[in-house]
Amino acid sequence: MMRVCIVLVGLLSLLSIEAYEVGLTFLDSAVAQGAVCLDGSAPAYHMDKGFGAGIDNWLVFFEGGGWCNNVTNCLARRDTRLGSSKQMLTTETFSGMFHNKPKYNPGTHNYLASYLENATSGLLLYLLCTLFSDFYNWNRIKVRYCDGASFTGDVEEVDPKTNLHFRGARIFRAVIEDLLAKGMKNATNAMLAGCSAGGLTSILHCDNFRSLLPANTTVKCLSDAGFFINAKTIIGTSHIEGFYADVVNTHGSAKVLSPACTSKMSPGLCFFPQNMVQYIETPIFLINAAYDSWQVKNILAPGVADRKGTWRDCKLDITKCSSAQLNILQGSLLSLSIPLAHKMDVLGNMQEFLKALTGFDNSPSRGMFINSCYSHCQTGIQETWLRNDSPLLSNTTIAKAVGDWYYERGTFQKIDCPYPCDKTCHNRVFE
């Protein structure tokens, strides 16, 4: 193992490939359990096996891709890659948090190089390499999204007219049980993660995931761009609240949601992280752009609230937003983090908001990296996860913040200054 580590360190300067392809595994055995995609096909995932010191560590990452909230929308989704494994590409690009080289997935921070130069013993070199190589040698799994409800649905009946299967929760359990059988039952470390709708999965299923793993396994959760807020649109209507209520009703998701939440409010409201996060007992880390591009386009200014297209250019490119639109977006920054501050008054100023967040910050088991970028999902892309020009908060990359939090080398709970102060952002520009 020591020789492998030394060879890897010696080759770091030669590595230049930021991504690679991983094949698709179909979980055919899940069909008999009724754990199937919208069209009744088998669920699927991509897996790159761990090696070396990471062989007993597992990253289980759930893909995103929005939701379908009624039969009509789910039918439109059923025969696409988001509703059928028959339509999925047979390979998936692994980059960023999924990469199998320490150059691209924590292991080569600048301060490590100076340590390596002064390492005089093979044992010290091995320990340093192991210490700073957080995820690249883990078992890395990306679960494909094909149920339309963040893996929460569980409806037994199937209408023969539509052949729609609402079985996301069964898929979640079948995948985890399959991975346990493949070695995760012996896990030293395990992390449930996801992006967008998959990031919501990691929030809603966090404690459930903990309960399925051995008691002696260190289990934590990571949500990337999954903190969807219950905000009103630019014309003051509640669009996303009704949409989520329909998702929960259509997919029968209520039984999967936390009873601690559903005993206090409607199941549809418990689909929002802001109402769920306080009940999560497992350590969790939130990564979110304060000006989340998906939420701006679909929650704040969806087409039904912007029929004249006044927000079109702003939604495509944040630099095209007017001063009035930016003022509204600054309010979204407040709204994004208010739930963590136990519903501080939205009319409060930024200083009051930051002060209200101290209750969340006091728990070292929780972390957050909320930057003032116009983006959506930052862990699975090399340029935003770990690169020389990656986004920074307190001069720290997302990769290092997550690694330090997971391995308890330090806490990280940071919220960026308002747009456009952060010059390290990789803001999305849509065509």
C-alpha positions, -999 to 999 in steps of 0.1 A, spaced: 0 0 0 29 24 9 44 19 -26 10 26 -42 7 59 -23 43 69 -31 37 62 -68 5 83 -67 23 112 -51 50 109 -77 25 110 -106 4 139 -94 21 165 -116 15 143 -147 -22 137 -142 -44 158 -165 -76 139 -170 -105 155 -150 -131 129 -157 -136 93 -168 -165 70 -176 -181 43 -154 -204 16 -166 -241 11 -156 -252 -17 -132 -288 -28 -135 -304 -40 -103 -326 -66 -118 -332 -84 -85 -351 -53 -73 -380 -58 -98 -394 -87 -77 -396 -64 -47 -415 -39 -68 -386 -15 -65 -388 -1 -101 -387 31 -121 -418 49 -133 -421 25 -163 -415 -6 -143 -379 -11 -153 -351 -21 -129 -333 7 -111 -296 12 -119 -264 28 -106 -228 34 -115 -201 21 -92 -164 26 -91 -149 3 -64 -128 15 -36 -92 5 -32 -63 8 -7 -72 25 26 -106 34 12 -118 -1 5 -143 0 34 -155 35 28 -187 42 8 -201 73 -9 -237 67 -21 -247 96 -42 -283 101 -56 -288 118 -89 -312 147 -93 -336 158 -120 -367 175 -107 -400 159 -99 -433 149 -115 -464 160 -95 -493 144 -113 -501 116 -138 -497 138 -168 -462 150 -159 -451 116 -148 -463 101 -181 -442 127 -199 -412 116 -178 -419 78 -179 -402 71 -212 -371 92 -206 -339 85 -187 -356 101 -157 -384 75 -157 -369 44 -173 -335 26 -170 -341 15 -206 -334 51 -217 -303 56 -195 -268 60 -210 -247 30 -202 -218 50 -189 -216 81 -167 -188 106 -163 -172 106 -129 -155 138 -119 -151 161 -89 -162 142 -58 -163 109 -77 -128 111 -92 -104 82 -84 -73 103 -84 -62 124 -54 -52 153 -76 -89 158 -83 -104 146 -51 -88 158 -19 -52 147 -15 -29 174 -30 -36 206 -11 -7 230 -12 2 225 24 5 188 18 32 193 -8 55 210 18 49 182 42 58 156 16 90 175 7 101 172 43 89 136 49 120 115 57 103 83 66 81 60 46 57 57 74 52 95 76 47 97 39 21 70 40 2 86 69 2 120 52 -11 105 20 -38 87 38 -47 117 60 -52 141 31 -68 117 6 -104 119 17 -127 104 -9 -108 94 -41 -103 58 -30 -137 52 -15 -163 30 -31 -182 57 -51 -217 50 -63 -240 73 -83 -276 61 -82 -297 70 -112 -329 89 -107 -360 74 -123 -389 78 -98 -397 115 -99 -401 121 -62 -366 121 -47 -369 84 -39 -398 87 -15 -428 72 -34 -445 40 -23 -478 32 -40 -487 -4 -44 -514 0 -70 -505 4 -107 -530 18 -131 -529 -5 -162 -539 25 -183 -507 44 -175 -484 17 -162 -469 42 -138 -451 29 -108 -445 52 -78 -419 32 -60 -390 55 -52 -387 46 -15 -385 9 -25 -357 18 -50 -338 35 -22 -340 5 1 -332 -20 -26 -301 -1 -37 -288 2 -1 -295 -35 6 -276 -44 -26 -247 -23 -16 -247 -38 19 -245 -72 4 -216 -61 -18 -195 -50 12 -211 -19 27 -221 -40 57 -184 -39 67 -182 -1 61 -159 20 83 -173 52 68 -204 59 47 -218 91 33 -253 96 18 -251 124 -7 -269 138 -37 -274 168 -60 -306 188 -65 -336 164 -62 -309 139 -51 -297 164 -25 -332 165 -12 -331 127 -11 -300 129 12 -320 152 36 -352 132 36 -335 98 39 -305 108 61 -316 92 93 -331 63 74 -297 56 58 -281 57 92 -305 31 105 -297 7 76 -259 8 83 -240 -10 111 -240 8 144 -201 10 144 -200 27 109 -194 65 109 -224 78 88 -229 113 76 -250 130 49 -243 157 23 -268 177 4 -256 196 -27 -282 221 -40 -310 202 -23 -321 229 1 -353 240 -18 -371 268 -1 -408 275 3 -407 309 -12 -433 330 -30 -429 339 -66 -421 374 -78 -459 381 -80 -465 369 -44 -481 335 -53 -472 302 -36 -462 281 -66 -437 255 -52 -458 248 -21 -487 234 -41 -463 216 -65 -446 198 -36 -480 189 -21 -490 173 -54 -457 154 -56 -463 139 -21 -499 130 -28 -492 115 -62 -463 93 -50 -477 84 -16 -446 99 0 -461 108 34 -453 74 49 -416 80 42 -414 114 57 -404 121 93 -433 115 117 -418 142 139 -425 167 111 -458 152 97 -473 152 132 -469 190 132 -477 200 96 -490 187 63 -468 161 45 -463 184 16 -447 210 39 -424 183 53 -410 178 18 -392 212 23 -358 209 40 -365 240 61 -392 220 79 -372 188 81 -336 197 89 -343 203 126 -354 167 131 -323 151 115 -301 134 141 -273 122 117 -245 147 110 -252 166 78 -235 191 55 -253 216 33 -238 229 1 -259 255 -17 -255 285 -39 -274 313 -22 -286 324 -57 -294 289 -68 -301 290 -105 -328 263 -105 -346 279 -77 -345 314 -93 -359 300 -125 -385 276 -111 -395 289 -76 -389 326 -76 -396 334 -112 -413 304 -129 -430 310 -163 -465 311 -147 -453 341 -126 -434 358 -154 -457 356 -184 -442 387 -200 -407 373 -198 -394 403 -177 -370 380 -159 -359 360 -189 -325 376 -193 -318 377 -156 -326 340 -152 -302 332 -181 -273 353 -168 -272 370 -134 -251 398 -148 -281 408 -169 -303 414 -138 -316 449 -131 -309 465 -98 -345 459 -88 -342 422 -97 -309 420 -77 -327 434 -47 -352 406 -49 -324 381 -52 -308 395 -22 -340 387 -4 -337 351 -17 -303 349 0 -320 357 33 -348 332 27 -324 304 18 -308 304 53 -337 316 74 -350 281 81 -317 271 97 -321 302 119 -355 289 130 -375 312 108 -360 346 116 -382 376 104 -374 381 66 -375 418 72 -345 416 94 -312 429 80 -282 407 72 -265 412 106 -296 400 124 -298 371 100 -262 360 106 -267 364 143 -298 341 141 -278 314 125 -256 308 155 -280 282 168 -272 260 138 -235 268 139 -231 256 175 -233 220 164 -200 207 151 -218 177 135 -234 201 110 -217 220 83 -226 244 55 -209 260 25 -233 286 11 -217 308 -15 -231 337 -33 -229 321 -68 -255 317 -95 -252 279 -99 -268 246 -91 -248 215 -79 -211 219 -72 -198 186 -60 -198 165 -92 -181 189 -114 -143 193 -112 -142 230 -117 -163 237 -86 -153 208 -64 -115 210 -65 -94 229 -90 -70 259 -89 -98 283 -97 -126 266 -77 -151 286 -56 -137 295 -22 -152 305 12 -127 316 38 -100 306 12 -113 270 14 -126 249 -14 -158 228 -12 -137 197 -13 -115 207 17 -145 220 37 -164 187 33 -133 166 40 -124 185 71 -160 183 84 -163 146 76 -131 136 93 -136 161 121 -104 180 113 -124 211 118 -158 226 116 -171 246 86 -202 267 87 -198 296 63 -222 319 45 -208 342 17 -212 379 14 -239 391 -10 -235 390 -48 -214 402 -65 -186 402 -39 -173 367 -44 -150 367 -74 -143 330 -72 -178 320 -83 -184 299 -115 -217 315 -123 -239 296 -148 -248 313 -181 -277 296 -199 -285 300 -236 
